[in-house]
């Protein structure tokens, strides 16, 4: 039977503007709640039309098919936006290990159906749609439909061994049971195709409106099923959702379960958090619940005890503030997160207060170790650790830099120069407006000088005024360490004095070589 929910006029008006729908619920035999769309958004209609041949194949064999997960959530929140086509995994249904590794192919659209995997394969074959079946034993058949990667998964329930991410899967014929295994209610919403009925058994739409974060099943059961959901909670908090109290309590109690999750999955979830417009509340969540101890212990370690004699700002609060100030560039945000991790190891209390000498160098090494532990690619590690190592370099600018010092700064920063300058600017979180202005003015001055030198020289590609081949020809030597030393000598001249003519460079090289008898006899 149909039950009409009475909604106050002001809320109905807001819903019409925001979501273009009323909610009329039907409680079916299995308890599922169906919300019917009225005044259906154009994008929903386009989706139904675009997938008509696919969905008709299931209708013809008496089966139902639903779009599920983040695509549905995003379309409800912004009905003018197309379904998600991100290369990142859909967060509502967790990746499953196949033959010991996480499936790398992520769907652009994620469907669920009451058809068996064999029935799904037959439907797709009849439509001549290319498929893959690596996840078939878990109920998932992949395909490429109209150029879009899709995964179609049989409704299922899952049980997990305490020490494993490999589930025991049982197929189900009920959409309600399938949605109950999703991470949060806001992701436990399905859109039935082709009839455009929204299935929302856990009031996910209500939670979207209220910006509330809840799990469809008891928190302990959900987080034990997939402990990565605890870290994912932080990302939704950063998006502005307010978690129910039992979620924070559940994370505090079950945080050690994160250790069974592959480092790659933890890394990917951390990356998603770091590119949120403002990840600060999510970072505070993983620190306050103790979750960070199990994958990023350097972060809570920054909550340094204040010196009882000298007042000094909390390094953790400073770090999170710096992260929030930077643009949502993944590499830059990671550098901001790690830039002060060397401070606890280098902290000294002297007559003038705390000091952290060489924390940039120590922090760069710590950054490399932690990023390797989280299985980051080598290029990511190189970029982030380099930014951490160089983040203090600018502070000697107030002592007066020569042009050669500016060239060296640009040469050392290399392709990371713009990120380094932004990190340096954002590293100033003082409330003293005069100090903040002075630092900003100095950075403005440095950037002007860099631009001026770039106008005169090819500053972004500093290299010796002679090539390696030319050095070998002048010295009459084959390739080897001596040629490298000669090029290093010429590069130092280039940095300190600016560009030389070829004749001047040859003269300086020959003078250097005549003074290096030790190299000539080695």
C-alpha positions in Angstrom: 0.0 0.0 0.0 1.1 3.6 -0.5 1.7 5.9 2.5 2.1 9.6 1.8 4.5 11.4 4.1 3.2 14.8 5.1 6.0 17.3 4.7 5.8 21.0 5.9 5.3 23.4 3.0 8.6 25.2 3.6 10.5 21.9 3.3 8.4 20.8 0.3 9.4 24.0 -1.5 13.1 23.6 -0.7 12.9 20.0 -1.9 11.3 21.0 -5.2 14.0 23.5 -5.8 16.9 21.3 -4.7 15.9 17.9 -5.8 12.8 18.3 -8.0 11.0 15.5 -6.2 8.4 14.6 -3.6 8.8 11.5 -1.6 5.9 9.0 -1.7 6.8 5.8 0.0 5.7 2.2 -0.5 6.5 -0.5 2.0 6.9 -3.7 0.1 6.9 -7.3 1.3 10.6 -7.2 2.2 10.4 -3.8 3.9 12.0 -1.8 1.1 11.0 1.8 0.8 10.5 3.2 -2.7 10.6 6.9 -3.4 8.8 7.9 -6.7 10.1 10.8 -8.6 7.6 13.4 -9.7 8.8 16.2 -12.0 11.7 13.9 -13.0 15.0 15.7 -13.6 16.1 15.7 -17.3 19.3 13.9 -16.4 17.4 10.9 -14.9 15.4 10.7 -18.1 18.5 10.8 -20.2 20.1 8.0 -18.2 17.0 5.8 -18.7 17.0 6.5 -22.4 20.7 6.0 -22.8 20.6 2.6 -21.0 17.3 1.4 -22.5 18.7 -1.4 -24.6 20.7 -2.7 -21.6 17.9 -2.5 -19.1 15.4 -4.0 -21.6 17.5 -7.1 -21.8 16.9 -7.7 -18.1 13.3 -6.8 -18.3 12.7 -9.4 -21.0 14.0 -12.2 -18.7 11.9 -11.0 -15.8 14.7 -9.4 -13.8 15.2 -6.0 -12.3 18.3 -3.8 -12.7 19.3 -0.8 -10.6 21.9 2.0 -10.7 23.5 2.2 -7.3 26.2 4.0 -5.3 27.8 7.3 -5.7 26.3 7.9 -9.1 22.8 7.9 -7.7 23.8 10.1 -4.7 25.5 12.7 -6.9 22.6 12.8 -9.3 20.1 13.4 -6.4 22.3 16.1 -4.9 22.8 17.8 -8.3 20.3 16.6 -10.8 21.9 18.7 -13.5 25.1 16.7 -13.3 25.6 13.4 -15.2 26.4 10.2 -13.3 29.9 10.0 -11.9 32.4 8.8 -14.4 35.4 9.0 -12.1 38.4 6.8 -12.5 38.4 6.3 -8.7 36.4 3.3 -7.3 32.8 3.8 -6.3 32.9 4.3 -2.6 29.6 2.6 -1.8 30.5 -0.9 -2.7 34.1 -1.8 -1.6 36.7 -3.2 -3.9 37.1 -7.0 -3.5 40.4 -8.9 -3.6 40.6 -11.3 -6.5 43.4 -13.8 -6.5 45.2 -11.9 -3.8 45.0 -8.4 -5.4 42.5 -5.6 -5.6 40.7 -5.3 -8.9 42.2 -2.3 -10.7 39.3 -1.7 -13.1 36.8 0.7 -11.6 33.3 1.1 -13.1 32.0 4.3 -14.5 28.5 3.0 -13.7 27.7 0.5 -11.0 24.6 -1.6 -11.3 23.0 -4.3 -9.2 20.4 -6.9 -10.3 18.4 -9.9 -9.1 19.7 -11.8 -12.1 22.4 -14.4 -11.5 25.9 -13.8 -13.0 25.1 -16.4 -15.7 21.9 -14.7 -16.6 23.7 -11.3 -16.8 26.3 -12.8 -19.1 23.6 -14.2 -21.4 21.9 -10.8 -21.5 25.1 -9.0 -22.4 26.1 -11.6 -25.0 22.7 -11.3 -26.7 23.4 -7.5 -27.0 26.9 -8.2 -28.2 28.4 -6.2 -25.4 32.1 -7.0 -24.5 32.4 -8.4 -21.0 35.0 -9.5 -18.4 34.3 -11.9 -15.6 37.2 -11.6 -13.1 34.7 -10.9 -10.3 32.2 -13.5 -11.4 32.6 -15.6 -8.2 31.6 -12.5 -6.3 28.6 -11.9 -8.6 30.2 -9.2 -10.7 30.3 -9.1 -14.5 32.0 -6.2 -16.1 31.2 -4.7 -19.5 31.7 -1.7 -21.8 28.3 -0.3 -22.8 28.2 2.6 -25.2 31.9 3.3 -24.4 31.3 3.4 -20.6 32.8 0.9 -18.3 30.1 -0.8 -16.2 29.9 -3.4 -13.5 26.7 -5.4 -13.0 26.6 -7.3 -9.7 24.0 -9.8 -8.5 22.3 -8.7 -5.2 24.4 -10.3 -2.5 25.1 -10.5 1.2 28.6 -10.9 2.6 30.2 -12.4 5.7 33.9 -11.7 6.6 36.5 -13.6 8.5 37.9 -11.4 11.3 41.4 -11.3 9.8 40.6 -11.2 6.1 39.1 -8.9 3.5 37.9 -11.9 1.4 34.2 -12.2 1.9 32.0 -15.2 1.9 29.4 -14.2 -0.6 25.8 -15.4 -0.8 23.6 -14.1 -3.6 20.2 -12.6 -2.9 17.1 -11.7 -4.8 16.3 -8.7 -2.7 17.6 -5.2 -3.4 17.0 -4.3 0.3 19.6 -6.9 1.5 22.1 -5.7 -1.1 21.8 -2.1 -0.1 22.2 -3.0 3.6 25.8 -3.9 2.9 26.7 -0.5 1.6 29.0 1.8 3.6 26.6 4.7 4.5 22.9 5.3 4.1 23.6 8.1 1.6 25.2 5.5 -0.7 22.5 2.9 0.0 20.1 4.4 -2.6 19.3 2.7 -5.8 17.6 3.9 -9.0 15.5 1.3 -10.7 15.7 1.2 -14.5 13.9 1.9 -16.7 11.0 3.0 -14.5 13.1 5.6 -12.5 11.9 4.5 -9.1 14.3 5.4 -6.2 14.8 2.6 -3.7 15.8 4.1 -0.4 15.3 1.6 2.5 17.4 3.5 5.0 16.3 7.1 4.3 19.5 8.0 2.6 17.8 11.0 0.9 16.7 12.3 4.3 20.3 11.9 5.5 21.5 13.8 2.4 19.2 16.6 3.2 20.2 16.7 6.9 23.9 16.2 6.0 23.9 13.3 8.4 26.2 10.2 8.2 24.8 6.9 9.3 25.5 3.2 8.5 22.7 1.1 7.1 23.5 -1.7 9.6 25.0 -1.5 13.1 28.3 0.4 13.1 30.4 -2.4 14.5 29.1 -4.8 11.9 29.7 -2.4 9.0 33.2 -1.4 10.1 34.1 -5.0 10.7 32.9 -5.9 7.2 35.3 -3.3 5.8 37.6 -1.4 8.2 38.5 1.1 5.4 35.0 2.6 6.0 36.4 4.1 9.1 38.9 6.2 7.1 36.2 6.9 4.5 34.1 8.4 7.3 36.7 11.2 7.6 36.2 12.1 3.9 32.5 12.5 4.3 33.0 14.6 7.4 35.3 16.8 5.3 32.4 17.1 2.9 30.3 18.5 5.7 28.4 15.5 6.9 27.8 15.1 10.6 28.4 11.5 11.8 26.1 9.9 14.3 27.8 9.6 17.7 28.0 5.8 17.4 30.2 6.2 14.3 33.0 8.0 16.2 32.6 5.5 19.1 32.9 2.6 16.6 36.0 4.0 15.0 37.6 4.5 18.5 36.8 0.9 19.4 37.7 -0.8 16.1 40.6 1.3 14.8 43.1 -1.5 15.1 41.1 -3.4 12.4 42.5 -1.0 9.8 45.7 -3.0 9.9 44.1 -5.8 7.8 43.4 -3.4 5.0 45.9 -3.3 2.1 48.2 -0.2 2.2 47.2 0.6 -1.3 43.5 1.0 -0.4 44.5 3.1 2.6 46.7 5.3 0.4 43.9 5.8 -2.1 41.4 6.8 0.6 43.9 9.2 2.1 44.4 10.8 -1.3 40.7 11.3 -1.7 40.5 13.0 1.7 43.5 15.3 0.8 41.8 16.7 -2.3 38.6 17.7 -0.5 38.1 21.5 -0.6 38.8 21.6 3.2 40.0 18.3 4.7 40.6 19.8 8.2 37.6 18.2 10.0 38.4 14.9 8.5 42.0 15.1 9.7 40.9 16.0 13.2 38.6 13.0 13.1 41.3 10.5 12.4 43.5 12.0 15.0 40.9 12.3 17.7 39.6 8.8 17.2 43.1 7.3 17.2 42.7 6.0 13.7 45.7 7.9 12.4 48.0 5.9 14.7 47.5 2.8 12.4 48.5 4.3 9.1 49.9 7.8 9.7 51.4 8.0 13.2 53.5 11.0 12.4 50.3 13.1 12.4 49.2 12.7 16.0 52.8 12.9 17.1 52.7 16.6 16.1 50.4 17.3 19.0 53.6 18.4 20.9 53.2 19.2 24.5 53.7 22.9 25.0 56.8 24.1 26.7 55.8 25.0 30.3 57.9 28.2 30.3 57.7 29.4 26.7 54.5 29.6 24.7 54.7 27.9 21.4 51.9 27.1 18.9 50.7 23.5 18.6 52.4 21.9 15.6 49.4 19.6 14.8 46.9 22.5 14.7 49.4 24.4 12.6 49.9 21.5 10.1 46.1 21.0 9.6 45.7 24.8 9.1 48.5 24.7 6.5 46.8 21.8 4.7 43.5 23.7 4.6 45.1 26.9 3.2 46.7 25.2 0.2 44.9 24.5 -3.0 43.5 21.0 -3.4 46.4 19.7 -5.3 47.2 16.2 -4.1 51.0 16.5 -4.1 50.9 20.0 -2.5 48.5 18.8 0.1 50.6 15.8 1.0 53.7 18.1 1.3 51.7 20.4 3.6 50.6 17.3 5.7 54.2 16.1 6.0 56.1 19.4 6.1 56.7 19.5 9.9 56.8 15.8 10.7 60.5 16.1 11.6 59.8 18.5 14.5 59.2 15.9 17.3 62.5 14.2 16.5 64.4 17.5 16.4 62.7 19.4 19.3 65.0 21.1 21.7 64.1 23.5 24.6 66.7 26.3 25.0 66.8 29.6 26.8 64.8 31.2 24.0 62.2 28.4 23.7 61.7 25.4 21.5 63.8 24.9 18.4 63.6 22.3 15.6 66.9 22.6 13.8 67.2 20.5 10.6 63.6 19.3 10.9 63.2 19.9 7.2 65.9 17.4 6.4 64.8 14.9 9.0 61.2 15.4 7.9 62.0 14.6 4.3 63.5 11.3 5.3 60.5 10.5 7.5 58.2 11.4 4.6 59.9 9.0 2.2 59.7 6.2 4.8 56.0 6.7 5.4 55.0 7.1 1.8 56.9 3.9 0.9 55.0 2.2 3.6 51.8 3.4 2.0 52.9 2.1 -1.4 53.1 5.5 -3.1 54.7 5.6 -6.5 58.3 6.7 -6.6 57.6 10.0 -8.4 55.0 11.0 -5.8 57.6 10.2 -3.0 60.2 12.2 -4.8 58.0 15.3 -5.3 56.6 15.4 -1.8 59.9 14.7 0.1 61.6 17.4 -2.0 59.0 20.0 -1.1 59.3 19.0 2.6 63.1 19.3 2.4 63.0 22.8 0.7 60.1 24.3 2.6 62.4 26.4 4.9 64.8 27.6 2.2 62.9 30.8 1.6 63.2 32.0 5.2 66.8 33.1 4.7 65.7 35.5 1.9 65.2 38.2 4.5 68.9 38.2 5.0 69.4 39.2 1.4 69.8 36.9 -1.6 72.2 37.5 -4.5 71.1 36.6 -8.0 73.1 33.4 -7.7 71.1 32.5 -4.6 67.8 33.1 -6.5 69.1 30.9 -9.4 70.1 28.2 -6.9 66.6 28.3 -5.3 65.0 27.9 -8.7 67.4 25.2 -9.8 66.8 23.2 -6.6 63.0 23.6 -6.7 62.9 22.6 -10.4 59.4 21.6 -11.6 58.1 22.0 -8.0 58.8 25.8 -7.8 55.2 26.9 -7.9 54.1 24.4 -5.4 57.1 25.3 -3.1 56.2 28.9 -3.2 52.6 28.2 -2.3 53.6 25.9 0.5 55.9 28.6 1.8 53.1 31.2 1.8 50.6 28.8 3.4 53.1 27.8 6.1 52.5 31.2 7.7 49.6 30.7 10.1 50.5 33.5 12.6 47.7 35.7 13.9 50.2 38.6 13.9 49.1 40.6 10.9 52.4 42.5 10.6 54.5 39.3 10.5 52.1 37.7 8.0 52.3 40.8 5.8 56.1 40.9 6.0 56.4 37.3 4.9 53.9 37.8 2.0 55.8 40.9 0.9 59.1 39.0 0.9 57.6 36.2 -1.2 56.2 38.7 -3.6 59.6 40.2 -3.9 61.3 36.9 -4.6 58.7 36.0 -7.2 59.3 39.3 -9.0 63.1 38.7 -9.0 62.5 35.2 -10.4 60.4 36.7 -13.2 63.0 39.3 -13.9 65.8 36.7 -14.1 63.6 34.5 -16.3 63.2 37.5 -18.6 67.0 37.6 -19.0 67.9 33.9 -18.8 66.4 30.5 -19.3 66.2 30.2 -15.5 63.9 27.1 -15.4 66.5 25.0 -17.3 69.8 26.0 -15.7 72.6 24.0 -17.2 76.3 24.5 -17.9 77.3 26.7 -20.8 79.1 23.8 -22.4 77.6 20.4 -23.1 79.1 17.1 -22.1 80.3 16.5 -25.7 81.9 19.9 -25.8 83.7 19.3 -22.5 85.1 16.0 -23.7 86.3 17.6 -26.9 88.0 20.5 -25.1 89.7 18.2 -22.6 90.4 15.4 -25.0 88.8 12.9 -22.6 86.3 10.0 -22.9 83.1 9.9 -20.8 83.7 9.4 -17.1 83.7 10.9 -13.6 86.1 13.7 -14.6 83.6 15.0 -17.2 80.9 15.0 -14.5 83.2 17.1 -12.2 83.9 19.5 -15.0 80.2 20.0 -15.8 79.5 20.5 -12.1 82.2 23.3 -12.0 80.6 25.0 -15.0 77.1 24.7 -13.5 78.3 26.5 -10.3 79.7 29.3 -12.5 76.4 29.5 -14.3 74.5 29.8 -11.1 76.8 32.2 -9.4 77.6 34.5 -12.3 74.9 33.9 -14.9 75.4 32.8 -18.5 78.9 33.0 -20.2 79.8 33.0 -23.9 81.1 29.7 -25.3 84.6 31.2 -25.5 84.5 32.4 -21.9 83.2 29.0 -20.7 86.1 27.2 -22.6 88.6 29.6 -21.0 87.3 29.0 -17.5 87.2 25.2 -18.1 90.8 25.2 -19.3 92.0 27.2 -16.3 90.1 24.8 -13.9 91.7 21.8 -15.7 95.2 23.2 -15.5 94.8 23.6 -11.7 93.5 20.1 -11.2 96.7 18.1 -11.4 95.2 15.5 -9.1 92.6 14.7 -11.7 95.1 14.6 -14.6 97.2 12.0 -12.8 94.3 9.9 -11.5 
